[in-house]
């Protein structure tokens, strides 16, 4: 799927699930695509789409967020998002959140 389709799909899913969605737009390459909030959790999310690779700035952002106890995700489907959440809540292997970088 194209970037716009993936983004629209994820935003619709998050809103349907009750997440507050803050698009960061194209602020700069070192910030996640979205900040999402629900039930006291804040997550920084980049959308995975065909042909996208995370560059050094994004990887540094991810590292900095996690170093300070934050949640960072790189997902392309609602299913991948659910896997990441399952790990955060201690029910599944988090390594699947990092596939296809």
N, C-alpha and C positions, 0 to 999 in steps of 0.2 A: 504494500500500500504506500501511497505517497505521504509525505509529511503532513499535509493538511488533513487528509483522511484519518491518519493515525491520531493526530492531535484532537480532532473533533470527536472521534470515538472515545478516547480516554476522558475528555472533559465531560461528555455526556454520562459516561459510566460513573465518574466520581460524583457528579452532582446527584445522580439517581441514588447513590449510596450515602448521600448526606454530607459529603466533603465540601468544605469551603475552598474554592479554587481561585488562586491568584496567579494569572499569567504574567510572567516577567517579560514577555515579548523578546525583543532583540536588544535588551539593555546592554549586554556585552557577552562575550563568549565565556566568561568565567563564572557565570551565574546559571543556576538550573532554569529549565524552561518554565517550570511551575513550582509554586509553593502551595501545598495543600494542608488543610487543617481539619481535624475532627476529634472530638472526645479527648481533648488535651494533647493530641499528637500533632506534631508538625513534621512534614516530610518535604524534602527538596527532590523534585523529579525531573529527569530528562527523558524525552520521548525517543524511543528507538524506532528508526524507520530505515527502509532500504537505502544502503549506501552511506549511512551515517557512521562515523567513527568519532570516538571521544578524543579530543586533543589534549595536550598537556595542561591547558588552563582548566578544562573541565575535570580532569583527573586530580589536579591540585585542589579544586573546589570540593570535590568528593572527599578527598583525604582530610581537608580542613574541617568539613562538616562532621565527619565521623570522629575525628580526633577530639572534638568538643562535645561529643555525646549526641550529635544529631543523627537524623535518618536521611540517607540519600538513596535514591532508586534510579535505575536506568531500565525502563520497561517499554514494551511496545503493544501489549495487549492487556485486557483486564485480567486474564489468567496469570500472566507474569506478575502483575501487581498483587494478586491474591497470594501468590507464592512468597513474595517479599514480605507481605504482612504476616503470613503464617510464621515465617522465620522470626520476625520481630517479636511476635507473641510466643516464640519458643516451640513451635510445632512443626517446623520444616527446615530443610537445609538452605541457608541463605546464598550459597554459591551459585544457585540458578539465577539469582538477581543480576549476576555479573556476566552472564553468557553473551557471546556475540559482540564483544567490544571491538 
